[in-house]
Amino acid sequence: MIAQFRNNKKQITCPFDPDSYILINTQDHTRSDKTLTDIQAFVDVHTDKKPIFFPCDMQDDSKYFAILQKHIPSLQLYDWTDYSVYETLALFAHAS
């Protein structure tokens, strides 16, 4: 579906300006001090981008969002329950 959306980008309304954000997610099996440091360093280098945490599960990922937000105060939560499936797919279709 993402490929189909990418082919029709002009018809897609993305909830954020595609050039203005960084999508972030982490989970138990990928989270470590090094991963946290790497994510924070990436965000620090790309100060012109808004860091957006995209949770896979709104309940389980809330603890990872809280951990990351302590280190990246500008981090915002993408609450996919506030957006349509179409808008969420557009978010990924516009991502590079």
Secondary structure, 3 states (H helix, E strand, C coil): CHHHHHHCHHHCCCCCCCCCEEEECCCCCCCCHHHHHHHHHHHHHCCCCEEEECCCCCCCCHHHHHHHHHHCCCCEECCHHHCCHHHHHHHHHCCC
